Amino acid sequence: MLTLLSRLQAGTLGELLTVAKLNSLGHSAYISPEGAPGHDVIVVVADQAKSIEVKTRQFRTTPAQDITRWPVNMVTKGGADFFIFIELDLRTLTPTFYVLTNAQARATFRDYTGGGNCYPPDVRRLITPNDFSALTEHHDEAAELTSVL
């Protein structure tokens, strides 16, 4: 029987997998210093540093069965430029990445006293798995706004 990783192990592994994936896609990505406020990873997109909050949930059978939420504290993490939610298959250690802009993460967020959650069914309806185009589309939208102004 597969055992779950500790929250710290899963979180660290998710951050490392995120940095590796972003670098393999040609982005410069770095893990933020331990305890950095508001984000876990920095990625350089079009010569601009962008912050990413990474949330990793693990599963043993199916993501829909085992992953019910990604806890997010928007008070402390809500300033991140992007959120990457990871479904980590413990049978193979294969990650599935969901890359969201800040606005998209907020659209899937439900607040409650002392924290909040982004819910996988909402994320899955909104985002295509393993699609990292939000990083470059975000830049393209900013460039278009600048050119219009």
N, CA, C and O atoms as a GROMACS GRO file, in nm:
protein
  596
    1MET      N    1   0.084  -0.119   0.000
    1MET     CA    2   0.000   0.000   0.000
    1MET      C    3   0.088   0.125   0.000
    1MET      O    4   0.181   0.136   0.080
    2LEU      N    5   0.059   0.216  -0.088
    2LEU     CA    6   0.132   0.342  -0.093
    2LEU      C    7   0.099   0.428   0.027
    2LEU      O    8  -0.016   0.438   0.069
    3THR      N    9   0.202   0.489   0.082
    3THR     CA   10   0.178   0.581   0.193
    3THR      C   11   0.195   0.723   0.143
    3THR      O   12   0.275   0.751   0.054
    4LEU      N   13   0.118   0.811   0.201
    4LEU     CA   14   0.125   0.951   0.162
    4LEU      C   15   0.256   1.013   0.210
    4LEU      O   16   0.308   0.976   0.315
    5LEU      N   17   0.307   1.106   0.132
    5LEU     CA   18   0.421   1.185   0.175
    5LEU      C   19   0.373   1.282   0.283
    5LEU      O   20   0.254   1.313   0.289
    6SER      N   21   0.463   1.329   0.366
    6SER     CA   22   0.423   1.433   0.461
    6SER      C   23   0.388   1.559   0.383
    6SER      O   24   0.425   1.573   0.267
    7ARG      N   25   0.316   1.649   0.446
    7ARG     CA   26   0.280   1.775   0.378
    7ARG      C   27   0.405   1.850   0.333
    7ARG      O   28   0.408   1.906   0.223
    8LEU      N   29   0.508   1.851   0.418
    8LEU     CA   30   0.633   1.919   0.383
    8LEU      C   31   0.700   1.852   0.264
    8LEU      O   32   0.745   1.920   0.172
    9GLN      N   33   0.705   1.718   0.264
    9GLN     CA   34   0.765   1.645   0.152
    9GLN      C   35   0.689   1.671   0.023
    9GLN      O   36   0.749   1.697  -0.081
   10ALA      N   37   0.557   1.662   0.028
   10ALA     CA   38   0.475   1.685  -0.091
   10ALA      C   39   0.492   1.827  -0.142
   10ALA      O   40   0.503   1.849  -0.263
   11GLY      N   41   0.494   1.924  -0.051
   11GLY     CA   42   0.510   2.063  -0.091
   11GLY      C   43   0.646   2.090  -0.155
   11GLY      O   44   0.655   2.157  -0.258
   12THR      N   45   0.750   2.038  -0.093
   12THR     CA   46   0.885   2.056  -0.148
   12THR      C   47   0.898   1.988  -0.283
   12THR      O   48   0.954   2.045  -0.377
   13LEU      N   49   0.846   1.865  -0.294
   13LEU     CA   50   0.851   1.794  -0.422
   13LEU      C   51   0.774   1.871  -0.529
   13LEU      O   52   0.821   1.881  -0.643
   14GLY      N   53   0.659   1.924  -0.496
   14GLY     CA   54   0.581   2.003  -0.592
   14GLY      C   55   0.657   2.125  -0.642
   14GLY      O   56   0.655   2.156  -0.761
   15GLU      N   57   0.724   2.193  -0.552
   15GLU     CA   58   0.804   2.310  -0.591
   15GLU      C   59   0.918   2.270  -0.682
   15GLU      O   60   0.943   2.335  -0.784
   16LEU      N   61   0.988   2.161  -0.648
   16LEU     CA   62   1.099   2.114  -0.731
   16LEU      C   63   1.051   2.070  -0.869
   16LEU      O   64   1.115   2.101  -0.970
   17LEU      N   65   0.938   1.998  -0.873
   17LEU     CA   66   0.882   1.956  -1.002
   17LEU      C   67   0.840   2.076  -1.086
   17LEU      O   68   0.857   2.076  -1.208
   18THR      N   69   0.787   2.178  -1.021
   18THR     CA   70   0.746   2.300  -1.092
   18THR      C   71   0.867   2.369  -1.154
   18THR      O   72   0.864   2.406  -1.272
   19VAL      N   73   0.972   2.386  -1.076
   19VAL     CA   74   1.094   2.451  -1.127
   19VAL      C   75   1.153   2.369  -1.242
   19VAL      O   76   1.193   2.424  -1.344
   20ALA      N   77   1.159   2.237  -1.225
   20ALA     CA   78   1.214   2.152  -1.331
   20ALA      C   79   1.130   2.163  -1.458
   20ALA      O   80   1.186   2.175  -1.567
   21LYS      N   81   0.998   2.160  -1.445
   21LYS     CA   82   0.911   2.168  -1.562
   21LYS      C   83   0.925   2.304  -1.632
   21LYS      O   84   0.937   2.310  -1.754
   22LEU      N   85   0.924   2.411  -1.555
   22LEU     CA   86   0.936   2.544  -1.614
   22LEU      C   87   1.070   2.560  -1.687
   22LEU      O   88   1.076   2.614  -1.797
   23ASN      N   89   1.178   2.513  -1.625
   23ASN     CA   90   1.309   2.521  -1.690
   23ASN      C   91   1.313   2.435  -1.815
   23ASN      O   92   1.375   2.474  -1.914
   24SER      N   93   1.248   2.318  -1.813
   24SER     CA   94   1.247   2.232  -1.932
   24SER      C   95   1.168   2.296  -2.047
   24SER      O   96   1.188   2.262  -2.163
   25LEU      N   97   1.077   2.389  -2.014
   25LEU     CA   98   1.000   2.461  -2.115
   25LEU      C   99   1.071   2.587  -2.164
   25LEU      O  100   1.019   2.660  -2.248
   26GLY      N  101   1.191   2.612  -2.111
   26GLY     CA  102   1.270   2.726  -2.157
   26GLY      C  103   1.257   2.850  -2.071
   26GLY      O  104   1.315   2.954  -2.104
   27HIS      N  105   1.183   2.841  -1.961
   27HIS     CA  106   1.172   2.955  -1.869
   27HIS      C  107   1.286   2.946  -1.767
   27HIS      O  108   1.334   2.837  -1.737
   28SER      N  109   1.326   3.059  -1.714
   28SER     CA  110   1.418   3.060  -1.601
   28SER      C  111   1.333   3.060  -1.475
   28SER      O  112   1.257   3.155  -1.452
   29ALA      N  113   1.344   2.956  -1.395
   29ALA     CA  114   1.263   2.943  -1.275
   29ALA      C  115   1.352   2.907  -1.156
   29ALA      O  116   1.450   2.834  -1.170
   30TYR      N  117   1.314   2.958  -1.040
   30TYR     CA  118   1.394   2.940  -0.920
   30TYR      C  119   1.303   2.920  -0.801
   30TYR      O  120   1.195   2.978  -0.794
   31ILE      N  121   1.345   2.836  -0.708
   31ILE     CA  122   1.272   2.823  -0.582
   31ILE      C  123   1.302   2.946  -0.497
   31ILE      O  124   1.418   2.987  -0.485
   32SER      N  125   1.200   3.003  -0.440
   32SER     CA  126   1.217   3.118  -0.352
   32SER      C  127   1.280   3.072  -0.221
   32SER      O  128   1.270   2.955  -0.184
   33PRO      N  129   1.344   3.164  -0.151
   33PRO     CA  130   1.400   3.126  -0.020
   33PRO      C  131   1.291   3.075   0.072
   33PRO      O  132   1.176   3.120   0.066
   34GLU      N  133   1.326   2.981   0.158
   34GLU     CA  134   1.231   2.924   0.254
   34GLU      C  135   1.163   3.036   0.332
   34GLU      O  136   1.229   3.125   0.386
   35GLY      N  137   1.032   3.030   0.336
   35GLY     CA  138   0.956   3.131   0.412
   35GLY      C  139   0.934   3.262   0.339
   35GLY      O  140   0.885   3.358   0.398
   36ALA      N  141   0.969   3.268   0.210
   36ALA     CA  142   0.945   3.392   0.134
   36ALA      C  143   0.795   3.422   0.138
   36ALA      O  144   0.713   3.334   0.114
   37PRO      N  145   0.760   3.545   0.165
   37PRO     CA  146   0.617   3.576   0.178
   37PRO      C  147   0.546   3.575   0.043
   37PRO      O  148   0.590   3.638  -0.053
   38GLY      N  149   0.436   3.502   0.038
   38GLY     CA  150   0.347   3.512  -0.076
   38GLY      C  151   0.374   3.425  -0.196
   38GLY      O  152   0.294   3.425  -0.289
   39HIS      N  153   0.484   3.351  -0.200
   39HIS     CA  154   0.510   3.269  -0.318
   39HIS      C  155   0.618   3.164  -0.289
   39HIS      O  156   0.693   3.174  -0.193
   40ASP      N  157   0.622   3.064  -0.377
   40ASP     CA  158   0.718   2.954  -0.363
   40ASP      C  159   0.824   2.955  -0.472
   40ASP      O  160   0.938   2.912  -0.448
   41VAL      N  161   0.788   3.004  -0.591
   41VAL     CA  162   0.875   2.996  -0.708
   41VAL      C  163   0.873   3.131  -0.779
   41VAL      O  164   0.772   3.201  -0.781
   42ILE      N  165   0.986   3.166  -0.837
   42ILE     CA  166   0.996   3.283  -0.924
   42ILE      C  167   1.025   3.231  -1.065
   42ILE      O  168   1.111   3.145  -1.084
   43VAL      N  169   0.954   3.286  -1.163
   43VAL     CA  170   0.979   3.252  -1.303
   43VAL      C  171   0.998   3.383  -1.378
   43VAL      O  172   0.932   3.482  -1.351
   44VAL      N  173   1.090   3.381  -1.472
   44VAL     CA  174   1.114   3.500  -1.554
   44VAL      C  175   1.040   3.482  -1.686
   44VAL      O  176   1.064   3.388  -1.761
   45VAL      N  177   0.948   3.575  -1.712
   45VAL     CA  178   0.868   3.574  -1.833
   45VAL      C  179   0.887   3.709  -1.901
   45VAL      O  180   0.854   3.813  -1.843
   46ALA      N  181   0.940   3.708  -2.023
   46ALA     CA  182   0.965   3.831  -2.098
   46ALA      C  183   1.042   3.933  -2.014
   46ALA      O  184   1.005   4.050  -2.004
   47ASP      N  185   1.150   3.884  -1.953
   47ASP     CA  186   1.240   3.967  -1.872
   47ASP      C  187   1.174   4.026  -1.747
   47ASP      O  188   1.226   4.121  -1.689
   48GLN      N  189   1.062   3.970  -1.706
   48GLN     CA  190   0.994   4.015  -1.585
   48GLN      C  191   0.985   3.898  -1.486
   48GLN      O  192   0.943   3.789  -1.523
   49ALA      N  193   1.024   3.922  -1.362
   49ALA     CA  194   1.010   3.820  -1.258
   49ALA      C  195   0.865   3.812  -1.216
   49ALA      O  196   0.803   3.914  -1.184
   50LYS      N  197   0.810   3.691  -1.215
   50LYS     CA  198   0.672   3.667  -1.174
   50LYS      C  199   0.672   3.564  -1.062
   50LYS      O  200   0.750   3.470  -1.063
   51SER      N  201   0.583   3.584  -0.966
   51SER     CA  202   0.576   3.494  -0.851
   51SER      C  203   0.471   3.385  -0.874
   51SER      O  204   0.368   3.407  -0.937
   52ILE      N  205   0.502   3.267  -0.822
   52ILE     CA  206   0.412   3.153  -0.834
   52ILE      C  207   0.394   3.090  -0.696
   52ILE      O  208   0.491   3.063  -0.625
   53GLU      N  209   0.270   3.068  -0.660
   53GLU     CA  210   0.237   2.990  -0.541
   53GLU      C  211   0.205   2.849  -0.587
   53GLU      O  212   0.122   2.830  -0.676
   54VAL      N  213   0.271   2.749  -0.529
   54VAL     CA  214   0.255   2.609  -0.568
   54VAL      C  215   0.179   2.535  -0.458
   54VAL      O  216   0.214   2.544  -0.341
   55LYS      N  217   0.076   2.463  -0.498
   55LYS     CA  218   0.001   2.380  -0.404
   55LYS      C  219  -0.002   2.238  -0.460
   55LYS      O  220  -0.046   2.215  -0.573
   56THR      N  221   0.043   2.143  -0.380
   56THR     CA  222   0.054   2.004  -0.424
   56THR      C  223  -0.038   1.917  -0.340
   56THR      O  224  -0.036   1.921  -0.217
   57ARG      N  225  -0.119   1.837  -0.410
   57ARG     CA  226  -0.202   1.736  -0.345
   57ARG      C  227  -0.166   1.602  -0.408
   57ARG      O  228  -0.138   1.594  -0.528
   58GLN      N  229  -0.166   1.499  -0.328
   58GLN     CA  230  -0.123   1.367  -0.376
   58GLN      C  231  -0.241   1.270  -0.373
   58GLN      O  232  -0.336   1.284  -0.296
   59PHE      N  233  -0.231   1.169  -0.461
   59PHE     CA  234  -0.337   1.069  -0.462
   59PHE      C  235  -0.279   0.930  -0.485
   59PHE      O  236  -0.173   0.913  -0.544
   60ARG      N  237  -0.354   0.830  -0.435
   60ARG     CA  238  -0.314   0.690  -0.448
   60ARG      C  239  -0.398   0.615  -0.550
   60ARG      O  240  -0.351   0.517  -0.607
   61THR      N  241  -0.520   0.659  -0.574
   61THR     CA  242  -0.608   0.588  -0.668
   61THR      C  243  -0.645   0.677  -0.785
   61THR      O  244  -0.599   0.654  -0.897
   62THR      N  245  -0.728   0.778  -0.761
   62THR     CA  246  -0.764   0.873  -0.867
   62THR      C  247  -0.767   1.013  -0.807
   62THR      O  248  -0.800   1.030  -0.690
   63PRO      N  249  -0.732   1.114  -0.886
   63PRO     CA  250  -0.734   1.250  -0.832
   63PRO      C  251  -0.874   1.292  -0.789
   63PRO      O  252  -0.890   1.357  -0.686
   64ALA      N  253  -0.975   1.256  -0.866
   64ALA     CA  254  -1.111   1.296  -0.833
   64ALA      C  255  -1.156   1.237  -0.699
   64ALA      O  256  -1.235   1.298  -0.627
   65GLN      N  257  -1.106   1.120  -0.666
   65GLN     CA  258  -1.144   1.054  -0.541
   65GLN      C  259  -1.063   1.106  -0.423
   65GLN      O  260  -1.119   1.129  -0.315
   66ASP      N  261  -0.933   1.126  -0.442
   66ASP     CA  262  -0.844   1.156  -0.329
   66ASP      C  263  -0.815   1.304  -0.308
   66ASP      O  264  -0.775   1.344  -0.198
   67ILE      N  265  -0.835   1.386  -0.409
   67ILE     CA  266  -0.801   1.528  -0.395
   67ILE      C  267  -0.931   1.609  -0.390
   67ILE      O  268  -0.999   1.624  -0.491
   68THR      N  269  -0.962   1.659  -0.273
   68THR     CA  270  -1.087   1.732  -0.256
   68THR      C  271  -1.070   1.883  -0.252
   68THR      O  272  -1.167   1.958  -0.266
   69ARG      N  273  -0.946   1.929  -0.233
   69ARG     CA  274  -0.923   2.074  -0.225
   69ARG      C  275  -0.774   2.104  -0.230
   69ARG      O  276  -0.691   2.019  -0.200
   70TRP      N  277  -0.743   2.227  -0.269
   70TRP     CA  278  -0.610   2.282  -0.253
   70TRP      C  279  -0.624   2.398  -0.154
   70TRP      O  280  -0.677   2.503  -0.190
   71PRO      N  281  -0.578   2.381  -0.030
   71PRO     CA  282  -0.590   2.490   0.067
   71PRO      C  283  -0.504   2.609   0.025
   71PRO      O  284  -0.388   2.594  -0.010
   72VAL      N  285  -0.563   2.727   0.030
   72VAL     CA  286  -0.493   2.850  -0.005
   72VAL      C  287  -0.533   2.958   0.094
   72VAL      O  288  -0.652   2.977   0.121
   73ASN      N  289  -0.436   3.028   0.147
   73ASN     CA  290  -0.464   3.144   0.231
   73ASN      C  291  -0.442   3.267   0.145
   73ASN      O  292  -0.329   3.312   0.126
   74MET      N  293  -0.550   3.322   0.092
   74MET     CA  294  -0.539   3.437   0.002
   74MET      C  295  -0.490   3.563   0.072
   74MET      O  296  -0.443   3.656   0.007
   75VAL      N  297  -0.500   3.568   0.206
   75VAL     CA  298  -0.448   3.683   0.278
   75VAL      C  299  -0.297   3.690   0.263
   75VAL      O  300  -0.242   3.797   0.239
   76THR      N  301  -0.230   3.576   0.277
   76THR     CA  302  -0.084   3.575   0.268
   76THR      C  303  -0.031   3.538   0.130
   76THR      O  304   0.080   3.576   0.095
   77LYS      N  305  -0.108   3.464   0.051
   77LYS     CA  306  -0.061   3.414  -0.078
   77LYS      C  307  -0.130   3.480  -0.198
   77LYS      O  308  -0.092   3.456  -0.312
   78GLY      N  309  -0.229   3.561  -0.172
   78GLY     CA  310  -0.313   3.617  -0.279
   78GLY      C  311  -0.245   3.715  -0.370
   78GLY      O  312  -0.303   3.754  -0.472
   79GLY      N  313  -0.124   3.758  -0.339
   79GLY     CA  314  -0.053   3.850  -0.426
   79GLY      C  315   0.031   3.782  -0.534
   79GLY      O  316   0.092   3.850  -0.616
   80ALA      N  317   0.033   3.650  -0.534
   80ALA     CA  318   0.113   3.577  -0.634
   80ALA      C  319   0.059   3.606  -0.774
   80ALA      O  320  -0.062   3.619  -0.792
   81ASP      N  321   0.148   3.615  -0.871
   81ASP     CA  322   0.107   3.637  -1.009
   81ASP      C  323   0.037   3.515  -1.067
   81ASP      O  324  -0.058   3.527  -1.144
   82PHE      N  325   0.084   3.397  -1.029
   82PHE     CA  326   0.030   3.271  -1.079
   82PHE      C  327   0.018   3.171  -0.965
   82PHE      O  328   0.087   3.182  -0.863
   83PHE      N  329  -0.068   3.075  -0.983
   83PHE     CA  330  -0.081   2.962  -0.893
   83PHE      C  331  -0.063   2.837  -0.978
   83PHE      O  332  -0.117   2.827  -1.088
   84ILE      N  333   0.013   2.742  -0.926
   84ILE     CA  334   0.022   2.612  -0.991
   84ILE      C  335  -0.026   2.509  -0.891
   84ILE      O  336   0.033   2.489  -0.785
   85PHE      N  337  -0.137   2.443  -0.927
   85PHE     CA  338  -0.192   2.335  -0.847
   85PHE      C  339  -0.145   2.204  -0.910
   85PHE      O  340  -0.154   2.185  -1.032
   86ILE      N  341  -0.096   2.116  -0.826
   86ILE     CA  342  -0.041   1.989  -0.875
   86ILE      C  343  -0.119   1.873  -0.817
   86ILE      O  344  -0.147   1.868  -0.697
   87GLU      N  345  -0.154   1.779  -0.904
   87GLU     CA  346  -0.205   1.648  -0.863
   87GLU      C  347  -0.088   1.552  -0.880
   87GLU      O  348  -0.041   1.529  -0.991
   88LEU      N  349  -0.041   1.495  -0.770
   88LEU     CA  350   0.076   1.407  -0.772
   88LEU      C  351   0.032   1.261  -0.757
   88LEU      O  352  -0.019   1.222  -0.652
   89ASP      N  353   0.053   1.182  -0.862
   89ASP     CA  354   0.018   1.040  -0.861
   89ASP      C  355   0.129   0.965  -0.788
   89ASP      O  356   0.240   0.952  -0.839
   90LEU      N  357   0.099   0.915  -0.670
   90LEU     CA  358   0.200   0.847  -0.589
   90LEU      C  359   0.243   0.713  -0.647
   90LEU      O  360   0.350   0.662  -0.612
   91ARG      N  361   0.163   0.656  -0.735
   91ARG     CA  362   0.200   0.528  -0.796
   91ARG      C  363   0.319   0.545  -0.889
   91ARG      O  364   0.399   0.453  -0.904
   92THR      N  365   0.330   0.662  -0.953
   92THR     CA  366   0.436   0.686  -1.052
   92THR      C  367   0.517   0.812  -1.023
   92THR      O  368   0.617   0.838  -1.091
   93LEU      N  369   0.475   0.889  -0.924
   93LEU     CA  370   0.530   1.022  -0.894
   93LEU      C  371   0.518   1.116  -1.015
   93LEU      O  372   0.601   1.204  -1.035
   94THR      N  373   0.414   1.095  -1.093
   94THR     CA  374   0.386   1.179  -1.209
   94THR      C  375   0.299   1.297  -1.167
   94THR      O  376   0.192   1.277  -1.109
   95PRO      N  377   0.344   1.419  -1.196
   95PRO     CA  378   0.261   1.534  -1.163
   95PRO      C  379   0.170   1.575  -1.278
   95PRO      O  380   0.206   1.561  -1.395
   96THR      N  381   0.054   1.625  -1.245
   96THR     CA  382  -0.032   1.694  -1.340
   96THR      C  383  -0.040   1.836  -1.290
   96THR      O  384  -0.078   1.861  -1.176
   97PHE      N  385  -0.004   1.932  -1.378
   97PHE     CA  386   0.003   2.073  -1.340
   97PHE      C  387  -0.121   2.146  -1.390
   97PHE      O  388  -0.168   2.123  -1.502
   98TYR      N  389  -0.172   2.235  -1.307
   98TYR     CA  390  -0.278   2.328  -1.345
   98TYR      C  391  -0.223   2.469  -1.320
   98TYR      O  392  -0.200   2.507  -1.205
   99VAL      N  393  -0.202   2.544  -1.426
   99VAL     CA  394  -0.143   2.677  -1.416
   99VAL      C  395  -0.255   2.780  -1.426
   99VAL      O  396  -0.327   2.787  -1.526
  100LEU      N  397  -0.269   2.860  -1.322
  100LEU     CA  398  -0.375   2.960  -1.316
  100LEU      C  399  -0.317   3.098  -1.295
  100LEU      O  400  -0.217   3.115  -1.224
  101THR      N  401  -0.378   3.196  -1.356
  101THR     CA  402  -0.345   3.334  -1.323
  101THR      C  403  -0.403   3.363  -1.186
  101THR      O  404  -0.481   3.283  -1.133
  102ASN      N  405  -0.367   3.474  -1.128
  102ASN     CA  406  -0.423   3.513  -0.999
  102ASN      C  407  -0.575   3.523  -1.008
  102ASN      O  408  -0.645   3.474  -0.919
  103ALA      N  409  -0.626   3.584  -1.114
  103ALA     CA  410  -0.771   3.599  -1.130
  103ALA      C  411  -0.840   3.463  -1.141
  103ALA      O  412  -0.948   3.444  -1.085
  104GLN      N  413  -0.780   3.369  -1.212
  104GLN     CA  414  -0.839   3.236  -1.225
  104GLN      C  415  -0.840   3.162  -1.091
  104GLN      O  416  -0.938   3.096  -1.057
  105ALA      N  417  -0.732   3.175  -1.016
  105ALA     CA  418  -0.728   3.111  -0.884
  105ALA      C  419  -0.836   3.170  -0.794
  105ALA      O  420  -0.904   3.096  -0.722
  106ARG      N  421  -0.852   3.300  -0.798
  106ARG     CA  422  -0.956   3.364  -0.717
  106ARG      C  423  -1.096   3.320  -0.760
  106ARG      O  424  -1.187   3.312  -0.678
  107ALA      N  425  -1.113   3.291  -0.889
  107ALA     CA  426  -1.244   3.246  -0.938
  107ALA      C  427  -1.279   3.106  -0.886
  107ALA      O  428  -1.397   3.071  -0.879
  108THR      N  429  -1.179   3.026  -0.850
  108THR     CA  430  -1.204   2.890  -0.799
  108THR      C  431  -1.194   2.884  -0.647
  108THR      O  432  -1.204   2.776  -0.589
  109PHE      N  433  -1.174   2.998  -0.583
  109PHE     CA  434  -1.149   3.006  -0.439
  109PHE      C  435  -1.279   3.026  -0.362
  109PHE      O  436  -1.366   3.102  -0.403
  110ARG      N  437  -1.289   2.955  -0.250
  110ARG     CA  438  -1.399   2.976  -0.156
  110ARG      C  439  -1.338   3.007  -0.021
  110ARG      O  440  -1.259   2.930   0.033
  111ASP      N  441  -1.375   3.121   0.031
  111ASP     CA  442  -1.319   3.172   0.155
  111ASP      C  443  -1.394   3.115   0.276
  111ASP      O  444  -1.514   3.087   0.269
  112TYR      N  445  -1.322   3.098   0.384
  112TYR     CA  446  -1.384   3.069   0.512
  112TYR      C  447  -1.294   3.127   0.620
  112TYR      O  448  -1.178   3.158   0.592
  113THR      N  449  -1.343   3.143   0.738
  113THR     CA  450  -1.267   3.204   0.846
  113THR      C  451  -1.138   3.127   0.869
  113THR      O  452  -1.139   3.007   0.895
  114GLY      N  453  -1.026   3.198   0.859
  114GLY     CA  454  -0.897   3.137   0.883
  114GLY      C  455  -0.832   3.074   0.762
  114GLY      O  456  -0.726   3.012   0.775
  115GLY      N  457  -0.890   3.087   0.645
  115GLY     CA  458  -0.827   3.029   0.526
  115GLY      C  459  -0.923   3.021   0.410
  115GLY      O  460  -1.010   3.107   0.393
  116GLY      N  461  -0.907   2.918   0.331
  116GLY     CA  462  -0.993   2.898   0.216
  116GLY      C  463  -0.937   2.788   0.128
  116GLY      O  464  -0.828   2.735   0.154
  117ASN      N  465  -1.011   2.754   0.027
  117ASN     CA  466  -0.971   2.645  -0.062
  117ASN      C  467  -1.003   2.679  -0.206
  117ASN      O  468  -1.098   2.751  -0.236
  118CYS      N  469  -0.922   2.625  -0.295
  118CYS     CA  470  -0.956   2.620  -0.437
  118CYS      C  471  -0.996   2.476  -0.462
  118CYS      O  472  -0.928   2.382  -0.421
  119TYR      N  473  -1.109   2.458  -0.530
  119TYR     CA  474  -1.166   2.325  -0.543
  119TYR      C  475  -1.134   2.263  -0.678
  119TYR      O  476  -1.158   2.325  -0.783
  120PRO      N  477  -1.079   2.140  -0.677
  120PRO     CA  478  -1.038   2.073  -0.800
  120PRO      C  479  -1.144   2.068  -0.910
  120PRO      O  480  -1.110   2.093  -1.025
  121PRO      N  481  -1.271   2.037  -0.881
  121PRO     CA  482  -1.367   2.035  -0.993
  121PRO      C  483  -1.376   2.170  -1.064
  121PRO      O  484  -1.389   2.175  -1.186
  122ASP      N  485  -1.370   2.279  -0.987
  122ASP     CA  486  -1.374   2.412  -1.048
  122ASP      C  487  -1.248   2.439  -1.130
  122ASP      O  488  -1.254   2.493  -1.241
  123VAL      N  489  -1.132   2.400  -1.075
  123VAL     CA  490  -1.005   2.418  -1.146
  123VAL      C  491  -1.004   2.335  -1.274
  123VAL      O  492  -0.966   2.384  -1.380
  124ARG      N  493  -1.046   2.210  -1.264
  124ARG     CA  494  -1.044   2.121  -1.380
  124ARG      C  495  -1.137   2.169  -1.492
  124ARG      O  496  -1.108   2.149  -1.610
  125ARG      N  497  -1.250   2.232  -1.455
  125ARG     CA  498  -1.341   2.287  -1.557
  125ARG      C  499  -1.280   2.409  -1.626
  125ARG      O  500  -1.309   2.436  -1.743
  126LEU      N  501  -1.198   2.483  -1.554
  126LEU     CA  502  -1.144   2.609  -1.603
  126LEU      C  503  -1.013   2.595  -1.679
  126LEU      O  504  -0.987   2.670  -1.773
  127ILE      N  505  -0.930   2.500  -1.640
  127ILE     CA  506  -0.792   2.490  -1.688
  127ILE      C  507  -0.766   2.355  -1.754
  127ILE      O  508  -0.810   2.251  -1.704
  128THR      N  509  -0.694   2.357  -1.864
  128THR     CA  510  -0.648   2.235  -1.928
  128THR      C  511  -0.523   2.186  -1.855
  128THR      O  512  -0.430   2.264  -1.835
  129PRO      N  513  -0.519   2.060  -1.815
  129PRO     CA  514  -0.401   2.010  -1.745
  129PRO      C  515  -0.274   2.024  -1.830
  129PRO      O  516  -0.276   2.007  -1.951
  130ASN      N  517  -0.164   2.055  -1.761
  130ASN     CA  518  -0.031   2.063  -1.822
  130ASN      C  519  -0.021   2.167  -1.933
  130ASN      O  520   0.062   2.154  -2.023
  131ASP      N  521  -0.105   2.268  -1.928
  131ASP     CA  522  -0.100   2.378  -2.025
  131ASP      C  523  -0.036   2.498  -1.956
  131ASP      O  524  -0.094   2.558  -1.865
  132PHE      N  525   0.083   2.533  -1.999
  132PHE     CA  526   0.159   2.642  -1.938
  132PHE      C  527   0.146   2.773  -2.015
  132PHE      O  528   0.219   2.868  -1.989
  133SER      N  529   0.054   2.778  -2.109
  133SER     CA  530   0.040   2.898  -2.193
  133SER      C  531  -0.005   3.020  -2.114
  133SER      O  532   0.015   3.133  -2.160
  134ALA      N  533  -0.064   3.002  -1.997
  134ALA     CA  534  -0.106   3.117  -1.916
  134ALA      C  535   0.013   3.207  -1.884
  134ALA      O  536  -0.003   3.328  -1.870
  135LEU      N  537   0.131   3.149  -1.874
  135LEU     CA  538   0.250   3.230  -1.845
  135LEU      C  539   0.279   3.328  -1.957
  135LEU      O  540   0.311   3.444  -1.931
  136THR      N  541   0.269   3.283  -2.080
  136THR     CA  542   0.298   3.372  -2.193
  136THR      C  543   0.177   3.453  -2.233
  136THR      O  544   0.192   3.566  -2.279
  137GLU      N  545   0.056   3.398  -2.217
  137GLU     CA  546  -0.065   3.476  -2.248
  137GLU      C  547  -0.077   3.593  -2.154
  137GLU      O  548  -0.119   3.701  -2.194
  138HIS      N  549  -0.040   3.573  -2.028
  138HIS     CA  550  -0.043   3.680  -1.930
  138HIS      C  551   0.044   3.796  -1.977
  138HIS      O  552   0.006   3.913  -1.967
  139HIS      N  553   0.163   3.762  -2.028
  139HIS     CA  554   0.253   3.864  -2.080
  139HIS      C  555   0.194   3.930  -2.204
  139HIS      O  556   0.200   4.052  -2.218
  140ASP      N  557   0.136   3.850  -2.292
  140ASP     CA  558   0.077   3.904  -2.414
  140ASP      C  559  -0.038   4.000  -2.383
  140ASP      O  560  -0.051   4.103  -2.448
  141GLU      N  561  -0.121   3.966  -2.283
  141GLU     CA  562  -0.231   4.054  -2.244
  141GLU      C  563  -0.177   4.187  -2.191
  141GLU      O  564  -0.230   4.293  -2.223
  142ALA      N  565  -0.071   4.180  -2.110
  142ALA     CA  566  -0.012   4.302  -2.057
  142ALA      C  567   0.047   4.387  -2.169
  142ALA      O  568   0.034   4.509  -2.167
  143ALA      N  569   0.112   4.323  -2.266
  143ALA     CA  570   0.169   4.396  -2.379
  143ALA      C  571   0.059   4.462  -2.461
  143ALA      O  572   0.074   4.576  -2.505
  144GLU      N  573  -0.052   4.391  -2.481
  144GLU     CA  574  -0.163   4.448  -2.558
  144GLU      C  575  -0.222   4.570  -2.485
  144GLU      O  576  -0.254   4.671  -2.548
  145LEU      N  577  -0.238   4.560  -2.353
  145LEU     CA  578  -0.291   4.673  -2.277
  145LEU      C  579  -0.197   4.792  -2.286
  145LEU      O  580  -0.242   4.905  -2.300
  146THR      N  581  -0.067   4.766  -2.279
  146THR     CA  582   0.030   4.874  -2.287
  146THR      C  583   0.025   4.940  -2.424
  146THR      O  584   0.032   5.063  -2.434
  147SER      N  585   0.013   4.861  -2.531
  147SER     CA  586   0.012   4.919  -2.666
  147SER      C  587  -0.116   4.998  -2.692
  147SER      O  588  -0.115   5.094  -2.769
  148VAL      N  589  -0.227   4.959  -2.628
  148VAL     CA  590  -0.353   5.032  -2.644
  148VAL      C  591  -0.345   5.165  -2.572
  148VAL      O  592  -0.396   5.266  -2.620
  149LEU      N  593  -0.282   5.166  -2.456
  149LEU     CA  594  -0.272   5.290  -2.378
  149LEU      C  595  -0.172   5.380  -2.444
  149LEU      O  596  -0.148   5.491  -2.394
   0.00000   0.00000   0.00000
